[in-house]
Every structure is written in C-alpha cells, then in structure tokens.
C-alpha cells in the first residue's frame, strides 16, 4: 500500500440547532476567549439567523463583534478591512459564518490579525509563518467544504484568483448546523450541492495524494449528496435532508483538502473571475465536459463512483462511467440551474480568454487524471457553450 498523509480539523460537531448554544460551546472549548470576531456577509445578516448565536455569545459573558463586509470572490481589500477590524476589536478568536467566501476570509483574519506578515507574503503553499488566533467555522451553505480545508482563495487584481494553502488554515472546530441552511433558495442549494459533488469526484480521481481515507470520504460524500440534493431543492425546510447535505459537503471538503481538485476547478475559476458566475455554478457548467475529456484515463474510477451515484448502472466499465456523467447532467437539469455557458452570458468570442486563464491554474491542472492542453481547454469550453 502506498504511503500517505491525511490532515483535517481536530473537531467536528454535527447537530441541528447547535449554534443557538454557541456561547456555551466557545466558553467550554476555548476557556480564555473574551472577544470573538465574527466574519460573515450582509446577506446572511439579513436572514436574521445570526441573532441567536450572537446573543448566546453575549449571554456567555463574551463581547462579540460582527464584520459583515464579505463579498463573493473576496478581493484583498475586503480581507485587509476585516484584519484591521479584528485588530481594533482586539479579537482573541475568529468565527466564520457563511459560505466559502466568509470562511476563507475568517481563515486569513485568524492568520494575519496577530502577525507581522503581509498578505502578499502568504500566497502559495506553506508560506504562513507562526501561529494564528483560535478559529471556528460555521458553514451556512452545503457546498464549499471550506470549514475543513486548509485553503483560502483571494481575488487578486481584476479577475485573478490566488490561493493560500497552509496547515494553519485548518480550523480548531467545524460546526455543522443545518438550521442555518433552511433559507437557502433552491438554485443556490443546487449549485453549492453540485460543487460539493465535484469536490468528491475530483478528489477520488486526483493524480496526486489520492489515498484510502480521502477515497472513503469522497464515496460517502457522493452517497449523501446524490441521495439528498434533489430533495433539498424541493423540500428546503427538511432539516434531516439539509443536515445530510452539510455532512456530505464536509466529507467532500476533507477529501479534496488531502487529494486536491483538478481540471473542473481550473476551468471554472476563469468563468467565476471574469463573468462573476457563482463558483458552484461555474463548476457545474464544465463538469460533464471535463468528465468526458478525462474518460480515457479515468474510466475505471468513474465506474466505481457510478456504483455510488447510479447503483442500478450496469454493463461495461465504460458504460458505467458514462452513466455517472449522464447522472450529473440530469441532476443539474432537474434542479433548474443553468447548464450552458451561453445562459450565463458567455459566447464564442470569450473562449480564447477563458482558455488562456484556465492554463494559468497549474496547481490544479497537475492533479487532473489526463494531461490537458490549451487546445483541450478551449474545446471543453466550446462543448459547454
């Protein structure tokens, strides 16, 4: 058996409604904490779902501050604003509430608030020095898995995205509370859910660092997500289904944090960066076409995953692998999200720029089961039109 290493957050708490006792949890697990700093976005604040967790912090004798300035695909300026706010508050613990953007900013605040390092010095892999503030992550969408990853993505420049990857970005505690996801609209539920499924599929087929633990988590994530996604879109107030979605996204996050994602994400990033298409939807738009491209090198692995997503699939390995691709296409269609690039405002004239940008994602492309050239990237975008 090949040697491998596996890292993840030390503590995960999965319980609907548990954030209503957040103050008690923080006091028990982080006894020295007095001034927690909450990182979130204005949309989540407007839902009113932050009020009970914030109140419970105050009732535990803590003095929380809420920073609600996070935007999708957060630029450096937002991260730096949050860091400055945390320093002014003299924060001694950071809590991320939200989707991937809020949790990514929370990671960077925890790392930078007490550090002399500039943000430009930590881009890349393993560049963070020293310790960070204690960090708690609370996902409010079931998609990114950011609560259990050691990656944060920042928009640098007009459209470019840059990653920070370091062990310090793993949270101390991830809290999965489906009651915070009950208000998610069906299309957001669909896009974030498919994003999580992409994480599982790409982790399972990653050329580097694929291992028995990441495989087991990826399979279980796909099982939970494929059983629950359509129901979560149709029955948005079903707490049991929502908790299954959160758990599936968390497992997928643990999988891809150790066996990294590949060409689906590499081709999705320019769609999000240039055209401001949400990340989960960007992944969904290119997913079936990347899977088709990868078939020559990944048929066996896709056939194994088909047994999870389409248990009734039969026939040859290739037929079962094709069944996985069809199932993912059908899932997107059934949820009602966009399925072509034209539907999000992209046309033939944009393909060269997309292909050029995709080829800059060398960190991701190196993980793909099949080598991908610029011509291949352009052809995939053309097929997705």
C-alpha positions in Angstrom: 0.0 0.0 0.0 1.3 3.5 -0.9 2.4 5.7 2.0 0.1 8.7 2.5 -0.6 11.5 5.0 -4.0 12.8 5.9 -4.8 16.0 7.7 -8.1 17.6 8.8 -9.7 19.7 11.5 -9.4 18.2 15.0 -13.0 18.7 16.0 -16.3 18.5 14.0 -19.7 19.0 15.7 -22.8 18.0 13.6 -26.1 18.8 15.3 -29.1 20.8 14.0 -29.7 23.9 16.2 -26.4 23.7 18.0 -25.3 27.3 17.1 -28.1 28.5 19.5 -25.7 27.3 22.2 -22.6 28.8 20.6 -21.6 30.9 23.6 -21.6 27.8 25.8 -19.6 25.9 23.3 -17.0 28.6 22.9 -16.7 29.1 26.7 -16.3 25.3 27.2 -13.8 24.7 24.4 -11.8 28.0 24.4 -12.0 29.0 28.0 -9.7 32.0 27.7 -11.8 33.7 25.0 -13.4 37.1 25.7 -13.6 39.0 22.4 -14.8 36.7 19.5 -14.7 38.3 16.0 -17.5 37.0 13.6 -16.8 37.1 9.8 -19.8 37.0 7.6 -21.6 38.6 4.7 -24.5 41.1 4.5 -26.9 38.5 3.0 -26.5 36.2 5.9 -27.0 39.0 8.4 -30.3 39.9 6.6 -31.7 36.4 7.2 -31.7 37.1 11.0 -30.1 33.7 11.6 -27.0 35.2 13.2 -29.0 36.8 16.0 -29.4 33.7 18.3 -25.7 32.6 18.0 -24.6 36.2 18.7 -27.0 36.5 21.7 -25.7 33.2 23.1 -22.1 34.6 22.9 -23.2 37.7 24.9 -25.1 35.5 27.4 -21.9 33.6 28.0 -20.2 36.8 29.0 -18.3 37.4 25.7 -18.1 40.6 23.7 -18.5 39.6 20.0 -18.0 41.9 17.1 -19.6 41.2 13.7 -17.8 42.0 10.5 -20.3 41.7 7.7 -18.3 43.1 4.7 -17.5 39.9 2.9 -18.5 39.7 -0.8 -18.4 36.8 -3.2 -14.9 36.0 -4.5 -13.4 38.4 -1.8 -10.7 40.8 -3.0 -7.6 41.6 -1.0 -9.2 44.9 0.2 -12.0 43.1 2.0 -9.6 40.7 3.7 -7.5 43.6 4.9 -10.5 45.5 6.1 -11.5 42.5 8.2 -8.0 42.1 9.5 -7.9 45.8 10.6 -11.4 45.4 12.2 -10.2 42.3 14.2 -7.1 44.2 15.4 -9.2 47.1 16.6 -11.5 44.8 18.4 -8.5 43.0 20.0 -10.1 39.8 18.8 -8.9 36.6 20.6 -11.0 34.1 18.5 -12.4 34.2 14.9 -15.7 32.6 13.9 -16.6 32.3 10.2 -20.3 32.2 9.4 -21.2 31.7 5.8 -20.3 30.1 2.5 -16.8 29.6 1.2 -16.0 33.3 0.9 -16.8 34.2 4.5 -15.0 31.1 5.9 -11.9 31.9 3.6 -11.8 35.4 4.9 -12.1 34.1 8.5 -9.1 31.9 8.0 -7.0 34.8 6.7 -8.1 37.1 9.6 -7.1 34.4 12.1 -3.7 34.1 10.4 -3.0 37.8 9.8 -4.6 39.7 12.8 -1.8 38.9 15.2 1.0 38.5 12.6 3.6 40.9 11.1 3.3 39.1 7.7 1.8 41.0 4.8 -0.9 39.3 2.8 1.3 39.2 -0.3 3.8 37.1 1.6 1.4 34.2 2.3 0.1 33.4 -1.2 1.2 30.0 -2.3 1.8 26.7 -0.4 3.2 26.7 3.1 4.1 30.4 3.3 2.2 31.2 6.5 4.6 31.7 9.5 3.8 31.2 13.2 0.5 30.6 14.9 -3.0 32.1 14.4 -5.9 33.0 16.5 -8.3 30.2 17.5 -10.7 29.5 14.6 -14.3 28.2 14.5 -16.0 27.7 11.1 -19.8 27.5 10.7 -21.0 26.8 7.1 -24.3 28.2 6.0 -24.3 26.6 2.6 -23.7 22.9 1.9 -21.0 23.2 -0.8 -17.5 24.5 -0.4 -16.3 22.4 2.5 -14.2 25.3 3.5 -14.9 24.6 7.2 -12.5 21.6 6.9 -10.0 22.7 4.3 -6.6 24.4 4.7 -7.1 26.6 1.6 -8.3 30.2 1.2 -8.9 31.9 -2.2 -8.5 35.6 -2.7 -9.3 37.7 -5.8 -6.1 39.5 -6.7 -6.2 42.0 -9.5 -9.3 42.3 -11.6 -10.1 38.7 -12.3 -7.2 36.6 -11.0 -7.7 34.3 -8.0 -4.8 33.3 -5.8 -4.7 30.6 -3.1 -3.2 30.4 0.4 -2.5 26.8 1.4 -1.1 26.2 4.9 -1.8 23.9 7.8 -2.6 26.9 10.0 -5.8 27.4 7.9 -7.4 24.3 9.4 -9.9 25.4 11.9 -10.0 24.2 15.5 -13.7 23.4 15.3 -16.2 23.0 12.4 -19.9 23.3 13.5 -22.5 21.8 11.1 -25.9 23.2 11.9 -28.5 22.6 9.2 -30.9 25.1 10.7 -28.7 27.8 9.3 -29.2 26.5 5.7 -33.1 26.3 5.8 -33.5 29.6 4.0 -31.2 28.7 1.0 -33.0 29.2 -2.3 -33.3 26.1 -4.5 -30.9 27.3 -7.1 -28.2 28.2 -4.5 -28.8 24.8 -2.9 -28.3 23.1 -6.3 -25.2 25.0 -7.3 -23.5 24.6 -3.9 -24.5 20.9 -3.7 -23.1 20.1 -7.2 -19.9 22.0 -6.1 -19.6 19.5 -3.2 -20.1 16.6 -5.6 -17.4 18.0 -7.8 -15.0 18.1 -4.8 -15.7 14.4 -4.2 -15.3 13.3 -7.8 -12.1 15.2 -8.3 -10.6 14.0 -5.0 -11.4 10.4 -6.0 -9.6 10.8 -9.4 -6.8 13.2 -8.3 -3.5 12.2 -9.8 -1.6 13.2 -6.6 -2.2 12.3 -3.0 -5.3 10.2 -3.6 -5.4 7.8 -0.6 -7.8 5.3 1.1 -9.1 7.8 3.6 -9.8 10.5 1.0 -11.4 7.8 -1.2 -13.7 6.6 1.6 -14.8 10.2 2.4 -15.4 11.0 -1.3 -17.6 8.0 -1.7 -19.6 8.7 1.4 -19.9 12.4 0.4 -21.3 11.4 -3.0 -23.7 8.9 -1.5 -25.1 11.5 0.9 -25.2 14.3 -1.7 -26.7 12.3 -4.6 -29.4 11.0 -2.3 -30.2 14.4 -0.8 -29.7 17.1 -3.4 -33.0 17.0 -5.3 -34.9 16.6 -2.1 -33.1 19.6 -0.6 -34.1 21.7 -3.6 -37.7 20.6 -3.4 -38.1 20.4 0.4 -36.0 23.3 1.6 -37.3 23.1 5.1 -36.5 19.4 5.6 -33.9 19.6 8.4 -32.8 15.9 8.0 -32.0 16.3 4.3 -30.3 19.6 4.9 -28.1 18.1 7.6 -27.2 15.2 5.2 -26.2 17.9 2.6 -24.0 19.7 5.2 -22.3 16.4 6.2 -21.8 15.4 2.5 -20.1 18.8 1.8 -18.0 18.4 4.9 -16.8 14.9 3.9 -16.1 16.1 0.3 -14.1 19.0 1.8 -12.0 16.7 3.9 -11.4 14.5 0.8 -10.2 17.3 -1.5 -8.2 19.0 1.1 -6.0 15.9 1.0 -6.4 14.7 -2.6 -6.6 18.0 -4.4 -9.1 19.1 -7.1 -8.2 19.4 -10.8 -9.4 20.5 -14.2 -13.1 21.1 -13.4 -12.0 23.8 -10.9 -9.2 25.0 -13.2 -11.7 25.7 -15.9 -14.4 27.0 -13.5 -12.2 29.7 -12.0 -12.0 31.9 -15.1 -15.8 31.7 -15.5 -16.2 33.0 -12.0 -13.4 35.5 -12.1 -14.3 37.1 -15.5 -18.0 36.7 -15.6 -18.8 36.7 -11.9 -20.7 33.4 -12.1 -21.0 31.8 -8.6 -18.3 29.2 -8.0 -20.6 26.2 -7.7 -22.4 27.0 -10.9 -19.1 27.6 -12.7 -18.1 24.1 -11.7 -21.4 22.6 -12.7 -21.3 24.2 -16.2 -18.0 22.5 -17.2 -18.3 19.3 -15.1 -19.8 16.9 -17.7 -17.4 18.1 -20.4 -14.3 17.6 -18.3 -15.5 14.2 -17.2 -15.9 13.2 -20.9 -12.4 14.5 -21.6 -11.0 12.5 -18.7 -12.6 9.2 -19.7 -9.6 7.7 -21.4 -7.6 7.9 -18.2 -10.4 7.7 -15.5 -12.9 5.2 -16.8 -12.2 2.7 -14.0 -12.6 5.3 -11.3 -15.7 6.9 -12.8 -17.2 3.4 -13.0 -16.5 2.9 -9.3 -18.2 6.2 -8.4 -21.2 5.3 -10.6 -21.9 2.4 -8.2 -22.5 5.1 -5.6 -24.4 7.7 -7.6 -26.3 5.3 -10.0 -26.4 2.0 -8.2 -28.5 0.4 -10.9 -26.0 1.2 -13.6 -24.7 -2.0 -15.3 -22.7 -3.1 -18.3 -19.1 -2.5 -19.1 -16.8 -0.2 -17.1 -17.1 2.4 -19.9 -20.9 2.2 -19.8 -21.0 2.7 -16.1 -18.6 5.6 -16.3 -20.8 7.2 -19.0 -23.8 6.6 -16.6 -22.0 8.8 -14.0 -21.6 11.6 -16.5 -25.3 11.4 -17.6 -26.4 11.3 -13.9 -24.5 14.5 -13.2 -26.1 16.2 -16.2 -29.5 15.0 -15.2 -29.0 16.3 -11.7 -28.2 19.8 -13.0 -31.2 19.8 -15.3 -33.6 18.6 -12.6 -32.6 21.4 -10.2 -33.2 24.1 -12.9 -29.8 25.7 -12.8 -28.1 26.9 -16.0 -26.5 24.1 -18.0 -24.7 26.1 -20.8 -22.2 28.9 -20.9 -24.4 30.9 -23.1 -27.1 31.0 -20.4 -24.6 32.9 -18.2 -23.6 35.4 -20.9 -20.6 33.7 -22.4 -20.3 33.3 -26.2 -17.8 32.0 -28.8 -15.7 35.2 -28.6 -14.9 34.7 -25.0 -13.4 31.2 -25.3 -9.8 32.2 -26.1 -9.6 34.4 -23.0 -11.2 31.6 -20.8 -8.7 29.0 -22.2 -5.7 31.4 -21.6 -6.8 32.0 -18.0 -7.5 28.3 -17.3 -4.0 27.4 -18.3 -2.6 29.6 -15.5 -4.2 27.2 -13.0 -1.1 25.0 -13.0 -1.6 24.0 -9.3 -4.9 22.4 -10.2 -4.2 21.1 -13.7 -1.3 19.0 -12.4 -3.8 16.9 -10.4 -6.0 16.0 -13.4 -6.0 12.3 -14.4 -5.4 13.3 -18.0 -3.0 16.0 -19.2 -4.8 19.0 -20.6 -3.5 21.5 -23.2 -4.8 24.9 -24.1 -6.5 23.5 -27.2 -8.2 20.9 -24.9 -9.4 23.6 -22.5 -10.8 25.7 -25.4 -12.6 22.6 -26.8 -14.1 21.9 -23.4 -15.4 25.4 -23.2 -16.8 25.2 -26.7 -18.6 21.9 -25.8 -20.1 23.7 -22.8 -21.5 26.6 -24.9 
